[in-house]
Amino acid sequence: MEKIVSLTKRRGFIFQSSELYGGINGAWDYGPVGTLLKRNVKDAWWRAMVQDREDIVGLEAAILMHPMVWKASGHVDGFSDPMIDCRTCKKRFRADDLDGAICGQKPSKKPGKGGQDFCGGDLTEPRSFNLMFETALGPLSDTSAKCFLRPETAQGIFVNFANVVQSSRVKLPFGIAQIGKSFRNEINPRNFTFRSREFEQMEMEFFCVPGTDDAWFEKWVQTRWEWYGQLGLKKDRLRLRPHEKLAHYSKATTDIEYLFPFGWGELEGIANRTDFDLRQHQRGVRTLPAWQKEGGELTGLPLADEEAEYHKGKLSYFDDEKKQRYIPYVIEPAAGADRATLAFLCDAYDEDGAPDANGKVETRVVLRLHPRLAPVKAAVLPLLRKDGHPERAEALYKDLRKRWMVEYDESAAIGKRYRRQDEIGTPLCITIDHQTLTDGTVTVRARDSMTQQRIPESQVASYLQDLIGLP
């Protein structure tokens, strides 16, 4: 993991947020190359979930939402972790996850799970810690102005359910997909970008007829499992983990986990959320007058009449074929863009041997990323910085960059330029040399095998297109 973290900084994938001032824990900045990689991950998800399907539409909801959204969803009352403080070193830990937690001042004395030691300092009693970040709308910071940074993107989809149904031609079953930032005040951010306080989610809520939800749940588990393999993640580093203990809103949940260098970690959770969220927001709408009367105090939500919810609620659905109204059930595949990006980085990282300019074999670091995810699709390299090589190379580079992210590099020896591209996962290096000027062919070098072949310069674009596999 240390090698991967070092590579991400050296090659411009990921930087510590506010590093100039010593950094801030749980927040990360994506550099020039990392921005491209993460965007490609999100684009691949969007294509699979929206563009290639006829039953899913997109949404981009605001980060700031009415505080009653989070009261109705249960986040105000229940979105918390048990927290303990160490009086010795002043560090804070999750009480339900002390495995590997070490007191910063006092040697550990108690063995934890798996033979590890955990915090042996002077610990406080566990107490609840809400993970939502609070802020205020407007110039006043009283209770009526209290607002939250969203801890998930899903609620923006639920409260827009009626808007999408009324403005689109969607009919059940259908889904609403969204990619966006979320914020959680994690007690103990760790493992690089895996667990952070600011992160990006790729979520889809699939609305279906009650009674068909079990079949849709199994289908979405299989569909999402296959997506990671199609983009290159090794199957022996992936597993499905059904939940034994379910969240209050869930009928069934299965996680897709990846074996990171630090252990198994969740990439995506697929949950059968039943009709919980839509039903809760219908109750929340009915409670809104009381909330306004109380000056913004987030009081409890009384149970609404079940019959009224089905037949009068704004979030119910009228089925034209069955001539009945009901609240749909929801299947939610929720993935982390940052976690998926980290998984693809870890899975692609490799070291092998490559000869240097003198024929001596040296260690080569290479990212064997799927061509669709590679930040840079090809690098155009003039062999020399003279004799017409740069001019011919720049012409090819400008033509290719109209369709793909490509780089032009004429600095250093050709071997060093190859190594630079290997470290950021560039699938192809295209070299312009003396022969190019005479017969119009170029040398194409493959990243993974390091083999080279000559092809006509006019065929480079189609060659690259076939490699990537998408228009």
N, C-alpha and C positions, 0 to 999 in steps of 0.2 A: 504493500500500500504506500509505503514511503517513496518508492520509485515512481509510482503513478502520480502522487501529489507533486513530486519534484518535476516530472515531465509536464504536468498541466501548467505550472508556473513558467517553466523555461520556454515553452512553446506557445504561450498565450491562450491557454484554454480557460483557466480559472485562477483568480487572485483573491486573496483575503480582502474583505470589504474594509475600506478605510485604513489600509495597511500603512499609509503614510503617517497616520497618527497612532500606530500601534495595533490597529485592527479592532474589530468588534466581533464578539463571539456569536456564531449562529447565522452569519450573513456572508454571502459570497458574490463576487463580481465575475462575470464571464468576459474573457478577453476577446480579441479579434477572431481567433480560431474557435474558441469555445462557443461564441455566439452563433457561428455557422453550424457547428455540430448540434447544439441544442435546437436551433431552428429546424434543422433537418429531421430531428426526432419528432418534433411537434408536427411538422408537415406530413411525415409518414403516418402519424396517428390520425391526423385530420383526413388524410386521403382515405385511409382504411375505414374510418368511422362515418364520414360524411360524403366525400366526393364519390366514392365507389358504391354507395348505397342509395336507395331511393326512399328509405323509411326513416332517415335521420336528418334533421336540420340543425343549423348552428345558432349560437347565441353568444352575446358578450355582455354580461350583466355588470353593473357598477360594483366597485369594491365597497363603497359606503352604502349601507341599506338602513331602512327604518329599524330602530331597535326592537320593535315588536317581532320582527322576523326571527331574531335570535331567542326571544322569549318563547315564541310559539314552537320553534324547532327543538327546544330543550337545551340549547347551548348555555343560556344564562344560568340555569340551575344545575346542569349536570355535566358540562364540558370541563372536567377538571381531572387532575392527577393528584395522588397523595404525595405530599412533600415533607421532607425532613431536612433540618439544618444541622451541620456539625459545629458545635460551639468551639471546638478546638481550632479548626482551620478556616471556619466561616464559609465553607463551601456548601452548596445545596444539591440534594440528590432526590430522585424519585424513590419513594419508600417501597414501591413494588418492583424496583429494578436496581437492587444494590449489587448485583453481580459485577465484580470488577471495579466497584467504586472504592477509591483509596483516599483516606484522610491525607490532606496535604502536609500535615505537621507531625502526625503521630503514626508510628508503624502499626500496620494492621495485625491483629491478634486472632481474629476469628476466620476460619475457612469458609469460603462461600461455595456456590455451585460450581461443579466442574473442576474442583481443586483450586479455584482462584480465591484470593483474599478480598474481603469487602471492608467498608469503612469501619474502623475500630475506634473512632473518636467519641466525643461526648455528644450524643445525638438527642435532638428534641423529639417530642411526640409527633407522629404523622398528622398533617392537617391538609385540608383541601386547598388546591391552588387552581383557580380558573385560568385556562390557557389563552383566553381572548385578550387582545390588546384593546384598551379603552382609549377613546379620544372624545373630543367635543365638537359639535357643529356650531358655528357662529362664534361671537365674541365672548359669550358667557359660558362658564364651566359648571352650571348647576345640573340637577338631575334631568331636567327637560332637554338639555343639550347633549346628554350622554349618547355616544354612538360607539360602534365597534369596527375594527378592521376585520373583515370576514375571515373565519378560520377554515372555510371550505367554499367552493364555488357552487355546490349543489343547490343551496337554498335559493340562489338567484334564478335557477332553472324552475324550481317548484313555484315560486311566486309569479313567474311569467307563463305558467302552464296555460291559463285561459287566454292570454294575449296571443300565444302561438297558435292555439286551436282556432281562434277567431280570425286571425290574419293570414293563416296559411291553409292549404288544402289537405292537411294531415288528417289521417284517420287511424284509430287504434288497429294494430300496434304500431307505435312510432317512437322515435327517440329525439332528444334534444342534447346536443353536444356543446361543450364549452372548454376553452383553455384559458387559464388566468391565474393571477397571483393570489395566494392565501397567506395568512399570518397566524402563527401560534407561538405564544410566549413559552417555549419549551424550557423546562427546568434545567435540563442538561443536554444541550446540543452536542453532537459528537459524530465521529466517523465521517469527517470531511463534509461533503454536501448531502450525505444521506439523511441526517436529521438536523434541520435548521429552522430558524424562526421566520424566515421569509422564503417562500418556495412557490413553485408553479405546478398547478394541477391540470390534468387532462381527464375530464369527467364527462360521462354520458348517462342520462337518465332515460331508461327505456320503459315507456308506459304501455301496459298490456291489460287484457281482460282478466279480472280475477278468475282463478281456476286454471289459467294457462301459464301462470308465473313460474311454476316449478320447471316446466319444459324450457321456457325461455332462460331461466337461470342456468341450467346445464348447458344450453347452447352457447350462452355468452362466456361461460367459463372456458369452454373448448375454443371458441373463436379468439379470445384474448390470449390464451396459452399459445396458440399457433402463431400469433403475430410476432412474438418475440423471437421464435425460432426462424421465421421467414426473414428476419433482419439480422440473423447471424449469431444470436446468443446460443451457446452450446447447451444442448438438451440435458446433459448430465449435470449442469450447474443450475437447472431450473427444477422447481417442484411445486406441486399444489398442496396447500395446507388448509383443509376444512376447519372452521372454527368450532370448538366444543362449547365455549362460553360465548354467547351471542350478545350484541348490543341490544338495547331496549327496543330499537326500531326494526331489528333484523329477524327474518324468518330463517335465513340461511346465509352464510358468508364463507367464501373460499378465497384465500390469498394466493397469488402467484409470487413465489419467493426465488431469489437468486443467491447463489453462494458467492458473496463478496470475499475479498481477502480477510475481512474481519468477522466473517461468519454469515449465516443465512439472514437475509433481510427482505422485507416486503417490497415488491415492485408495484403491485396493484392488488386491490381488493375488489371482488365482485360480490355484491350483496343483494339479497331480496329484501327490499325495504317495505314491502307490502304497500298499504295505502296510508302509512303512518304520517308522512310529511304533508301530503295534500290535506288529510283530515285535520292535522294540527293547525295548519294555516287557515282553514275554514273557521276553526274555533278562535284563532287569533283575530280574524277580521271581526267576529262578533264581540270580541272583548275590547276592541279598539276604543269605543266611546268611554269605557271605564278608565282605560289607560290615559286618555286625554283629560278626563275629569280629575284624575289623581295627580296631574301635573307631571306626567312622565314617569311615575313610579311603576316599575315592572311587577305588577301584582300577578297572582296565579291565574291560570286559565281554567274556567269552569267547563265541565263536560257539556257539550251541546247535544240537542236532541238528535239521535241517530237518523231518524226519518227525514228531518229537516236538512241534515247534511247531505243526504243522497239526492234530494229532490229540489232543493233551493240553493245549495251552495254554489259559489262562483267557480269552485275548483272541481265540480263534478263534470261528468262527460255524458252526453246523450248519444246513445248508440242507435243510429238510424235503422239498422237492420233488425235489431232486437226490440226496438221501440221502448227502450228503458234507459234510465239514468243511473249511473253508479260512479264511484270513485275508483280510478284505475289503480292497479298495483304497479310497482316500479322495480325494475332490475337496474342496478347501478354498477357499471365497471368504472372504477376510479383509480387512475394511475398518476404517478408523480413524474413530471417531466425531468426534474433534476435527478431523481433516483434512476430513471431509465437511462439518462445520459451517462451517469456514473457507471451503471452496469455495462453499457456498451463500451465505455472506455476500459474498464477492468477486463472485460472479456476479450477485447481486441489487443491488449498489451502483450507483447512477446519480445523475446530476445533470441537472436541466432547469430551465426557467424557470417561475415562478409569480408572479402579481400580489400585491402587498402590500395593506394596507388602503387605500392612496392610489392604487392602480392601477398602481404602478410594478413592473415585472418584476424579480424578484430570483432568485438561484440557489436552487433547492430540492434538498436531499439526500433521496433516497428509496431505501428497500430494497424492491425488487420481488420479495419472497419469495413462493413458492407458498403459497396460503392454508393448506394443511395444515401447513406448517412455521412460519408466522408465529407469533411468541411470543404476541402478543395478537391475537385474532380480530376484535374490534371495540371501539371506544371510544364511550361514551355521553356526550354533551356538552350540558348545558343552555346555551342561548344567553345567558341572563341568570342572575344569582345572586339573582333575586327573582321576584315575580309567579307563583309556583307552578312555575317551570321546574325548579328543583333537585328538588323532591319527585316530580314526574312522571318525571324522568330517573333518579332513584335507584330508583324502582319497576321501571323497565324494566331497569336495570343488574342489580338483584338477581335478576330472573327469568332473564336471559341467562347470568349467571355460574354457574347451576346446571348448565349443560351445557358452557360454554366459558370460556376465560380471556379476560375482558373488563376494560376499565378505565373508571373514572368520572373525569372531569376537568372542573372548573369554574373553574380559575385561568387568568388572562390572556385576551387577546382570542381570538376564535374562530380567527383565522388562525394564531396562534402555536400553538394547540392542535392544529390540523391538521398543522403542521410537525413537532411533537413525535412525533405518531403516524406520519407518513411516515418519519421517521428510524429507527423501530424496526420498520417493515414492516407496520403494522396495515392490513389490507385495506379495512375500512369504518369510517367515522365516522358516527355517528347523532346528529343534532342535534334537541333538543327546543326548540321556539319557541312564539310566540303562537298560530300556526295549529294546533299540536298540541292546545292546550287547547280549541279550538273545533270541529275536525273529526276529531281523532284521528289525523292523519297526521304523519309525521316526515320529515326530510330525510336521505337516505342519500347520502354522498359516497364515491366510489370512489377508492382510493389512486392507482392508476396513471394514470387519465385525468383525475382531479380533477372529473369530471362529477357532477352532483347530480340526484337525482330524489326525488319524494315518494311514499311508500307508506304504507298503513295501519299503525299501530303494532302491530296484531295479527298482521301478516305478517312482522315483522322476523325472528323466529326461523326461519321456514321459508326466508326469503330468505338468511339466513346459512348455513343448512344446505345449501342448493343450491350456494352458493359454495364451501364447504369440500369437499363431496362425499362425506363419510363420516359414519356415525351417531356 
